[in-house]
Amino acid sequence: MTDTLRTFGLFALVALLIIGTGVLQSWNSALIILNMGLISAIMSLGVNLQWGYAGLFNVGVMGFVALGGLATVLISVPPVGEAWAAGGLRVLLALVLGAATIVAAVLVRSRMAPGAARGLAMTAVLILGFFIYRAVFDPGVAAIESVNPAATGFLGGLGLPVLLAWPVGGLLAAGAAWLIGKTALGLRSDYLAIATLGIAEIVIAILKNEDWLSRGVKNVSGLPRPVPYEIDLQNDPAFVARAGEMGLDATTASTLYVKTGYSILFAVVLIVLLVLAQLALKSPWGRMMRAIRDNETAARAMGKDVTARHLQVFVLGSAICGVAGAMMTTLDGQLTPGTYQPLRYTFLIWVMVIVGGSGNNFGAVLGGFLIWFLWVQVEPVGQLLMSGITAGMAEDSALRAHLLDSVAHMRLLTMGLVLLLVLRFSPRGLLPER
């Protein structure tokens, strides 16, 4: 079987699985799987750029996805005027003072001769700047969070169209990746993994605790949408008439219309990113990245700046994850910092890349769709399977209760089983790199 035929065959299988969901369950469920599959494929594409192209082991994907979600709030939510009046300018001033403190410490380090005096001077600058920063920052935050905390209690955003948040989410994640990369990319691969995981947890902790920025665990709901609201469609006589002509009630038709609109937007983004990733892979830059991945020592001997190239690809891959995070928050209509878990936003994305085929962009996209489909469908199928197995058992049977309670763990069991089978029979993934 040729590589092209294998690719078409596997993508056709995924398409049949999604269509089968629509036929056997509901088209609403099929579109939900399709939309999250598109977003997962974009996340997988970003991780594949880092691991498949350059061999960078980033296990902080969750943090970059969360930054994309934060960008959606900062861009699309209308500003809260009362909060800005209460302490917005004070918080901005504090952030400027914090940045100035860091710049001052860097200048002291660069202009003074190495020695104890330089260390003491840097320490004095940082300590003094910290206390000044907190003296300005804390009262401002307290004033902002006291403004109607049940409904707002944060600064809000810029009130711009939500689609602008998607590229901004990529830029925000790219900026964080640059800061991380400048300090962590010189580490060995296992230390890099630990560093990225720790930084991702720091990002989530900030989102959970800085209410003035993201409302913390109180969440930001009711985010603007790039597609119409179902209730508006249901109140449109022309739409109701068209739905009736198709044999659908207005409620079902409006739900399908909205989810299809999301699917088109997400598909456009995925296609654009996939085309760009393919062009990069086949370019001299892509060949250089794979040469660095395969043998850093030889690449350095040929005059390549390995650290700079690693920083480039780390920033690009993180930016793609940030775009996907902004898209996912837009789809959900809310930012919920408490739901960002490593299992969902790091481990599962890595399974997608490994199963699909690291180093192959189409493999990463395939893995995104296939693994997400299994993640969604395994639990209901497992429930049905266990119900059949335990049908003949007594109602008070301890074994029956144990088997039915185990359905909740079917997802993790299935992901592990799929990963083991792929690594055993196709170690390079379903669509291996050429």
Backbone hydrogen bonds, N-H to C=O, Kabsch-Sander energy under -0.5 kcal/mol:
donor,donor_aa,acceptor,acceptor_aa,energy
6,R,2,T,-2.4
7,T,3,D,-2.4
8,F,4,T,-2.6
9,G,5,L,-2.6
10,L,6,R,-2.3
11,F,7,T,-2.3
12,A,8,F,-2.3
13,L,9,G,-1.8
14,V,10,L,-2.0
15,A,11,F,-2.3
16,L,12,A,-2.4
17,L,13,L,-2.0
18,I,14,V,-2.1
19,I,15,A,-2.6
20,G,16,L,-2.9
21,T,17,L,-1.7
22,G,18,I,-1.7
23,V,19,I,-2.2
24,L,20,G,-3.0
25,Q,21,T,-2.4
26,S,21,T,-1.1
30,A,26,S,-1.8
31,L,27,W,-2.2
32,I,28,N,-1.8
33,I,29,S,-2.3
34,L,30,A,-2.3
35,N,31,L,-2.7
36,M,32,I,-2.2
37,G,33,I,-2.1
38,L,34,L,-2.3
39,I,35,N,-1.9
40,S,36,M,-2.6
41,A,37,G,-2.3
42,I,38,L,-1.6
43,M,39,I,-2.2
44,S,40,S,-2.7
45,L,41,A,-2.0
46,G,42,I,-2.0
47,V,43,M,-2.1
48,N,44,S,-2.4
49,L,45,L,-1.6
50,Q,46,G,-1.2
51,W,47,V,-3.1
52,G,48,N,-1.2
53,Y,48,N,-1.2
54,A,50,Q,-0.9
55,G,51,W,-1.3
56,L,50,Q,-2.3
57,F,55,G,-0.6
58,N,56,L,-1.3
59,V,57,F,-0.7
63,G,60,G,-0.9
64,F,60,G,-1.1
65,V,61,V,-2.2
66,A,62,M,-2.3
67,L,63,G,-1.9
68,G,64,F,-1.6
69,G,65,V,-1.8
70,L,66,A,-2.4
71,A,67,L,-2.1
72,T,68,G,-1.2
73,V,69,G,-1.2
74,L,70,L,-2.5
75,I,71,A,-2.0
76,S,72,T,-2.2
77,V,73,V,-1.5
80,V,155,L,-2.4
81,G,79,P,-1.0
84,W,80,V,-2.2
85,A,81,G,-2.3
86,A,82,E,-2.0
87,G,83,A,-2.3
88,G,83,A,-0.8
88,G,84,W,-1.2
89,L,84,W,-0.9
91,V,87,G,-2.1
92,L,88,G,-2.2
93,L,89,L,-2.4
94,A,90,R,-2.2
95,L,91,V,-2.3
96,V,92,L,-2.1
97,L,93,L,-2.4
98,G,94,A,-2.4
99,A,95,L,-2.4
100,A,96,V,-2.5
101,T,97,L,-2.0
102,I,98,G,-1.8
103,V,99,A,-2.4
104,A,100,A,-2.5
105,A,101,T,-2.2
106,V,102,I,-2.2
107,L,103,V,-2.4
108,V,104,A,-2.3
109,R,105,A,-2.1
110,S,106,V,-2.2
111,R,107,L,-2.0
112,M,108,V,-1.5
119,G,115,G,-1.7
120,L,116,A,-2.5
121,A,117,A,-2.5
122,M,118,R,-2.6
123,T,119,G,-2.3
124,A,120,L,-2.5
125,V,121,A,-2.4
126,L,122,M,-2.5
127,I,123,T,-2.6
128,L,124,A,-2.5
129,G,125,V,-2.6
130,F,126,L,-2.2
131,F,127,I,-2.1
132,I,128,L,-2.2
133,Y,129,G,-2.6
134,R,130,F,-2.6
135,A,131,F,-1.9
136,V,132,I,-1.4
137,F,133,Y,-3.0
138,D,134,R,-2.0
140,G,136,V,-1.0
141,V,137,F,-2.4
142,A,138,D,-2.4
143,A,139,P,-2.1
144,I,140,G,-2.1
145,E,141,V,-2.8
146,S,142,A,-0.8
147,V,144,I,-1.5
148,N,146,S,-1.1
151,A,148,N,-1.3
152,T,148,N,-3.2
153,G,147,V,-1.4
155,L,212,W,-2.2
157,G,77,V,-0.7
158,L,74,L,-1.4
159,G,77,V,-1.3
160,L,75,I,-3.0
164,L,161,P,-1.4
165,A,162,V,-1.4
166,W,163,L,-1.1
168,V,164,L,-1.6
169,G,165,A,-2.6
170,G,166,W,-1.6
171,L,167,P,-2.3
172,L,168,V,-2.8
173,A,169,G,-2.3
174,A,170,G,-2.4
175,G,171,L,-2.5
176,A,172,L,-2.0
177,A,173,A,-2.5
178,W,174,A,-2.3
179,L,175,G,-1.9
180,I,176,A,-2.5
181,G,177,A,-3.3
182,K,178,W,-2.2
183,T,179,L,-0.7
183,T,180,I,-0.9
184,A,180,I,-3.0
185,L,181,G,-1.7
187,L,184,A,-1.9
192,L,188,R,-2.7
193,A,189,S,-2.0
194,I,190,D,-1.8
195,A,191,Y,-2.6
196,T,192,L,-2.7
197,L,193,A,-2.1
198,G,194,I,-2.4
199,I,195,A,-2.4
200,A,196,T,-2.2
201,E,197,L,-2.0
202,I,198,G,-1.8
203,V,199,I,-2.3
204,I,200,A,-2.2
205,A,201,E,-2.4
206,I,202,I,-2.3
207,L,203,V,-2.2
208,K,204,I,-2.1
209,N,205,A,-1.7
210,E,206,I,-2.7
211,D,209,N,-1.6
213,L,210,E,-1.6
214,S,210,E,-2.0
215,R,211,D,-2.2
216,G,210,E,-0.5
217,V,208,K,-0.9
218,K,215,R,-1.9
219,N,216,G,-1.4
220,V,335,L,-1.9
221,S,219,N,-0.6
222,G,333,G,-0.7
223,L,333,G,-2.3
233,L,229,Y,-1.8
234,Q,230,E,-2.5
235,N,231,I,-1.2
236,D,233,L,-1.4
240,V,236,D,-2.4
241,A,237,P,-2.4
242,R,238,A,-2.2
243,A,239,F,-2.5
244,G,240,V,-2.1
245,E,241,A,-1.9
246,M,242,R,-1.2
247,G,244,G,-1.3
248,L,243,A,-2.8
253,A,249,D,-2.5
254,S,250,A,-2.4
255,T,251,T,-1.9
256,L,252,T,-2.4
257,Y,253,A,-2.4
258,V,254,S,-2.3
259,K,255,T,-2.3
260,T,256,L,-2.3
261,G,257,Y,-2.0
262,Y,258,V,-2.0
263,S,259,K,-2.2
264,I,260,T,-2.2
265,L,261,G,-2.0
266,F,262,Y,-2.9
267,A,263,S,-2.5
268,V,264,I,-2.1
269,V,265,L,-1.9
270,L,266,F,-2.6
271,I,267,A,-2.6
272,V,268,V,-2.3
273,L,269,V,-2.5
274,L,270,L,-2.6
275,V,271,I,-2.6
276,L,272,V,-2.3
277,A,273,L,-2.5
278,Q,274,L,-2.4
279,L,275,V,-2.4
280,A,276,L,-2.3
281,L,277,A,-2.3
282,K,278,Q,-1.9
283,S,279,L,-0.6
283,S,280,A,-0.7
286,G,280,A,-0.8
287,R,283,S,-2.1
288,M,284,P,-2.3
289,M,285,W,-2.4
290,R,286,G,-2.0
291,A,287,R,-1.8
292,I,288,M,-2.4
293,R,289,M,-2.4
294,D,290,R,-2.3
295,N,291,A,-2.1
299,A,295,N,-2.0
300,R,296,E,-2.6
301,A,297,T,-2.1
302,M,298,A,-1.3
303,G,300,R,-1.8
304,K,299,A,-2.2
306,V,304,K,-1.4
309,R,305,D,-2.1
310,H,306,V,-2.6
311,L,307,T,-2.2
312,Q,308,A,-2.1
313,V,309,R,-2.2
314,F,310,H,-2.2
315,V,311,L,-2.2
316,L,312,Q,-2.4
317,G,313,V,-2.5
318,S,314,F,-2.0
319,A,315,V,-2.2
320,I,316,L,-1.9
321,C,317,G,-1.7
322,G,318,S,-2.2
323,V,319,A,-2.2
324,A,320,I,-2.2
325,G,321,C,-2.2
326,A,322,G,-2.1
327,M,323,V,-2.2
328,M,324,A,-2.4
329,T,325,G,-2.1
330,T,326,A,-2.0
331,L,327,M,-2.3
332,D,328,M,-2.5
333,G,329,T,-2.0
334,Q,329,T,-0.8
335,L,220,V,-2.6
336,T,334,Q,-0.6
339,T,336,T,-2.1
340,Y,337,P,-1.2
341,Q,339,T,-1.0
345,Y,341,Q,-2.6
346,T,342,P,-1.7
347,F,342,P,-2.7
348,L,343,L,-1.7
350,W,346,T,-2.2
351,V,347,F,-2.1
352,M,348,L,-2.0
353,V,349,I,-2.0
354,I,350,W,-2.6
355,V,351,V,-2.8
356,G,352,M,-2.4
357,G,353,V,-2.5
360,N,357,G,-1.7
361,N,359,G,-0.5
364,A,360,N,-2.2
365,V,361,N,-2.1
366,L,362,F,-2.6
367,G,363,G,-2.7
368,G,364,A,-1.9
369,F,365,V,-1.9
370,L,366,L,-2.8
371,I,367,G,-2.4
372,W,368,G,-1.4
373,F,369,F,-2.2
374,L,370,L,-2.3
375,W,371,I,-2.7
376,V,372,W,-2.0
377,Q,373,F,-2.6
378,V,374,L,-2.3
381,V,377,Q,-2.1
382,G,378,V,-3.0
383,Q,379,E,-2.5
384,L,380,P,-2.2
385,L,381,V,-2.6
386,M,382,G,-2.9
387,S,383,Q,-2.1
388,G,384,L,-1.8
389,I,385,L,-2.3
390,T,386,M,-2.4
391,A,388,G,-0.8
393,M,390,T,-1.4
397,S,394,A,-1.7
401,A,397,S,-2.0
402,H,398,A,-2.3
403,L,399,L,-2.6
404,L,400,R,-2.3
405,D,401,A,-2.2
406,S,402,H,-1.4
407,V,404,L,-1.0
408,A,405,D,-0.9
409,H,406,S,-1.7
410,M,407,V,-1.9
413,L,409,H,-2.1
414,T,410,M,-2.8
415,M,411,R,-2.7
416,G,412,L,-2.3
417,L,413,L,-2.3
418,V,414,T,-3.1
419,L,415,M,-2.4
420,L,416,G,-2.3
421,L,417,L,-2.5
422,V,418,V,-2.5
423,L,419,L,-2.4
424,R,420,L,-1.7
425,F,421,L,-2.7
426,S,422,V,-2.7
429,G,426,S,-2.7
430,L,355,V,-3.0
431,L,356,G,-2.6
433,E,358,S,-0.5
